[in-house]
Amino acid sequence: MKRRKRWNNYPPGPVSFPFIGNLLQINFQCPRLALTEPSEKFGKIFSLQVGWKNVVVLNGLEAVKEALVQRSEDFADRPPFSLFDHLGYRKNCEGIMMARYGRGWKELRRFTLSTLRNFGLGKKSLDQRVTEEAGYLCSAFSSKDGHSFNPRFLINSAVGNVMCSLTFGNRFEYNNEKFLRMLHLIEKAFNIGAGIMSQILNMMPWLLYIPGPHHNIFQPYADSFDILREIVKKHKETRDPGFTRDFIDAFLEEIEKAKMDPESTFSEDNLIFTVFDLFGAATETTTVTLCWALLFMLRYPDVQRRVHEEIDKVIGRDRSPEIEDQVNLPYTNAVIYETQRYCDVVFAGVPRTTYRDTEVQGFFIPKGTTIIAVLSSVLKDEMIWEKPHQFYPEHFLDADGQFVKPEAFLPFSAAETI
């Protein structure tokens, strides 16, 4: 009786139909509208029925912050993704981005962060690798001799090489065919994962058992895994147990230690899924940010001039930038942050699932409900940002011109992912 009463306070939403829910009302060609338009009628927190699944959409800083920060454990789980189950994902073998909340995810997350830090993440040694890679990137740009070209390919290669140095222990030339194929396949797979067909298959998994062209979406994943499996194989053949070269070596060591533990997350398949996640998440968001930053520098020459002047003043032209310079580059920093705010690097976070019965802003959210946090609704909130729909670096500067990061700056998520 008490639970039924709580259901009366479930978030409102459009009327749904039996079996299909609100599927006919969702514009799959523009899913952004499906996550924002209903808020005009039902408020910032509303519900959808997608097939048999209960979905609650969160818009606005207060709702997103309460769910992902203040009640983070309640919203820490992931929904089942039929697409990935079909690819071989299973209990304790789900990578890190799509893993269900529990001992396995905690164990893998702890190991991943610790290992990446050991190999330079957040340290000066990684700054040196980034600086070196930036040099290769600038040389590649210069080699175009003033001819027009799309910089995304080169930027993606440079960003991918930084991840390669952490995970594989080496970098690749920008014309290395295997390297380019790997980056292309991983990018394609991530785009498919966010596409219409993947969402339909996750909502109606029975379609996976029917032959048809929709099965073609699995190929980029399978090909990506094959490339990573080959890299892991070479690591196993050349590994020195007394010397850990990179993330893959460290993971292989954990696999050896966990041989007798059937509940361990450390397996060769999970190594491949985890490296795939790290590459996809890191390269895509960073590449998108840098490409938009270049575009904004062209679109707003006054902003470009101020950034150039600040960098010349603080760093000069005789040395490379260092992480310690960041505190003395408030305007440049503001431009980078404003780029991520304005361009919607991630429109909505990866879906989550409630780990237990909980509530947000007074609404009852039962266990097992799929949660979608619309990050763009926070980054474009007209009550928070002075000019939410304009590129305005001053959003991140105080009255004295010093850099500040508003609480509402959530370009990727407010919760733990890795």
N, C-alpha and C positions, 0 to 999 in steps of 0.2 A: 504493500500500500504506500509506504514511504517512497519507494523507488518510482512508483507510478506518479506520485505527486511531483517528484523531481523532474520527470519527463515533461510535465506541463510547462517547465521552464526551459525547455530545449530551444535553441535559436530558431527564429522563424525563417521561412523560405518559400519559394514558389510551390504551388500545388504540383504533386508528382503523380505519375500514372503507375498502375500495377506492373510489376516485373521490370519495366525500363526506367522507372523513376522520372528524372528530369532530362533524360538523354535527348529527347526531341527538342528541348528548349535550349540546349547548349550549342553555341556556334563554334564548331570544331575548327573552322577556318580561322577564327580569331578567338582563341581560348581566353585571351586577356579580358575580353568583354564579359565572358561568363563569370569571371572572378571579381568584376568591379561593378557592372551595371545593376545587379540585384541589391547592392548596398544602398542605392538611391531610394529604394522602396522599403527594404527590410532593416536597414541599419548596417553598421560596420561589421557586425558579426551575424552571419546568416548561414543557413543550411541548404544543402542540395542532397537529393537522392540519386545516386549514379548506379543504375542497375539495382543490385541489392545492398550497395554500400552507402553508409551514412557519411557524408562529408560536411565539415564545417569550415567556412572560409573566414579568415581573420583579416580585417583591414584596420589600419591606424596604429599609431605607436602604442597606445595604452593596452590594446588587446594583444598585440604581438609581443610586447615586453612582458606582460603578465604570464602569457603562455610559455614563451621560450626562455625567459630568464627567471622570473619569480617562481614559476611552477615547472621548471625545466625537466625534472624527472617524470612528472605526470605526462609530459608530451615528448618523451625521449624515444619512443618506439617508432619503427617503420612499418608501413602496411605491407602485406604480401604483394610482391610484384610477379605476376604469372609469367611475364616476359623473361625475367631472369631465372625463374625456376626452370623454365624450358631450356635455358642455356647451361644448366648444371649447378646453379646456386642451390644450396641446401643448408640445413642447420650447421652452424659453426663453420660454414664455408660460403660466405656471402660478400666477401670483400669488406670494405669499411663504410662506404657511403650508404649501402642498402641494408646493412646488417640490422637484425632485430636487437632491441635493447636487452642487455643482460650480461652475464659473466663473459661470454665470448667477445662481445663488442668492447667491453671495458678492457679486457686483456689485450686485444689487438690495438686499440686506440693508444693505450699506455706504451706498448712496445713501439708503435709507429712514431709517436712524438719523440720518445726517448732516442730512438735510433737516428731519426732525421736530425735531431739536435747534435748527436755525436758526430755526424758527418757534416756539420756546419750550419744547419738551419738556425738563423738568428744570431750567428757568430760572424766574426770578421773574416774567417776563411771563406764563407759563402760570398761575402761582399767582393772578395778578390776574384772569385769565379764569375760573378755577375759582371764585374768590370771588364774582365778578359773577354767574356762573351759579347758585351756591348761593343768592344773594339772590333770583333769579327763582324758584327752586324753593321757598324758604321762603314767598314771597308766594303761590305757587300752593297750597301747603298751607293757608295762612291763609284763602284764599278759600273753603275748604270749610266755614267757619263751624261747626266742631265736628261736622259730619256724618261718618259713617263712609265710607271710600273705600279702594280698593286703591292704594297709593302706587307700585306698580311702573311704571305707565304714565308718571307724572311723573318718577320717578327715571331711567327709561330715556331719556326726552326730554332731561333735563338732562345726563346722561352723553354722549348722542349729540351734543348741542350743543358740548361741549368738543372732540370729534373733528371736528365740522363746522368749528370755528374754525381748526383745524390744516390740514384737507384742502381745505375749500371757501372759507375766508377769511371766513366769516360764520356767524351763528347764526340759528335759526328760532324763531318763536313756538310755544308748545306746542300751539296749535290749528291750525297750518299743515298742511293735508291732505296735501300732497306729502311733507313731512317725516315725518309720522306713518306714511304708507304705506311710505316707504322703511325706516324703523326696523322696522315690522311684518314686512315681507318679508324683510329681512336676518335678523331673529331667527328667523322661520319656517324660512328656508333652513338656518340653522345647526342648528336642532333636527332638521330632516330629515336633515342630514348625519350626525348622531349617532344616528339612529333605526335601527330594525330593517331596514326595506326597503333603506336605503342600504347597510347591511352585507351583506345578501344579494346585492345587485347587484354590489358590489365583489368578492365571493367567487365569484359565478357570472355573469360579465359577458355570457355568451351570452343571458341573459334580456333584455338590452337590445335584442335584435334581434327579440323576440317582442312583438306588439301586446298591450296590456292596460292596466288602470288604474294599474299601477306607473309608467307614464310620466308620471303627473300630478305626481310629486315634482319634476320639472324646472321646473315653472311658476314657483314662487317665486324660483328662481335667475334664470331668464330675465327675469322682471319686475324683479328687483333690478338686473340688469345694464342693462336698458333705462333705468331711472331714472338710474343713474350715467352712462350714455352720454349722456343729455340734458344732465346737468350738465357733463360734459366738453366737449360741443359748445358750450355757452354760454361756457365758459372760452376756447375757441379763438376764438370770435367777438369777445370783449372783451379778449383778452390784449394787454398792452403788452410787447413783447420786452425793454424796458429796465427793467421793474418786475415782480418776481416776488411775487405776492400770497399764494400758498399752495402746498401740496404738489402739487396738480394742475398749476399753472403750472410748477413746477420739473420735474415729470415730462415735461411737453410740451416743455420746453427740451431735455431729454435725448433725446427722440424725434427732434428736429431734428438734434442732433449725431450721432446714430447711424444716420442714414438709409442710409449706405453700408456699414454693418456687418450682414450677414445673420445673424450669431450673437448680436446684441445682445438683451438682455432688454427693451429699451425700445420698446414698441409701445403703440398705443392700447388694444388688448384687454388687455394686461398691466397697464396703468394701471387699468383698470376692475376686474380681478381683485384687484389689490393694495389698492385702496381698499376693496373689499368685505371683504377679509381684515382690514384694520385696523379697520373698523367692527365687524365681527362679533366679533372677539377682544376688543377693548377694551370695547365697550359691554356685552356679555353678562357678562363676569367682574366688572366693576365694579358693574353693576346688581345682580347676584346678591349680591355682598358687602354692599352698602348695604341691600338688603331684609332680609337675614338680621340685619344689625346692628340695624336697627329692631326686628325681632322679638325679639331677645335683650334689648334695652333694656326691652321690655314684659314679657318673661318673667322677667327678673331685676332688679327695681326697686333692689336694693342696689347692683348694678353700675352702673345708670343714675345713681344718686345720687352714687357716687364719681367717675364720669366728669364729671358736671355740676360737682361741687365743684372738681375739678382744673382744668377749663377756666375756671371763674370766677376761681380763684386766679391762674392764669398769664396769662390773656388779658383777663379782665374782660368787661364788657358794652358797652364804649364803642368797641371796634375789632374788625375782622375777624381771624381767625386767619391766621398766616403760616407758611411752611414752617420758618422758624427756630424757631418755638415747639415743634416736634415733640420736640426733645431735652429739653424741660422738661415734657413730658406723658407720662411713662413708663406710667402706668396706662391712659390713653386709647389709647396706642399698643399696649399689650398686649391691650386689648379688640379692637382692629381685627385684629391678627394672629391672636388666638384665634378670632375669627369665621371667618376664612379657613381656619384649621386644622380647626375643628369641623364646618363646614357642607359640606365637600367641594366647593369651587367647581369643581374639575376632578377627577373621580374617577380617571381614567386619562389620561395624556398622549396626544396625537395619535400614532397608530402611526408607527413609524420602521422603517427597513430598514438592515441592516448593509451598509456600504460595501465591506467586505473581510472575509475570514475573520478571526475574532477569538475572544475568550473572555471569560467573566464568571464570577467565583468558581470558576475551574477548569473550567467547562463550555465545550465547543467550540460556537461559534455560526458557521455558515458564511455566506459572502457571500449577500446577497439574502433573508435571513431577516427576516420581519416581527417587530418588537419592540413589545410593549406594556408600558409602565411603570405599575404601579398606584400612583399617588401617595397614595391613601388608605391604603394599607398602611404607608406611612411616617408619615403624619400621625396614624394611630391605633395605632401600634406600642406595645404594652404594656410593652416593655422600655425605651422611651425616655421616654414621657410619663407623668407621675405619675397623671393621671386622664384617660386617652385618650378615654373615652366620655362625658365630661362637659364642659360649658362652663366652663372654668377659666382665666381670664386670667393667673393666677399662673404658668402655664407659661412666660410671657415676662418674668418678673420675678426678679431675684436676691434674695439674702437682705437686701439693703439697699433693696429696692423699686425698683431701677433696671432699665430695659428691657434685655433680652438676647434675641437671636434664635438659637435652637438650630440646629445644623447640619441637623437633620431637618425644618426648616420648608421644605417644597417644595410650595406650593399650586398652582402652575401647571406647572412643569417645573424640571429642574436644568440643562437644556441651552439652547443658543442657538436662538431661533425667529425673532425679528426683531432 
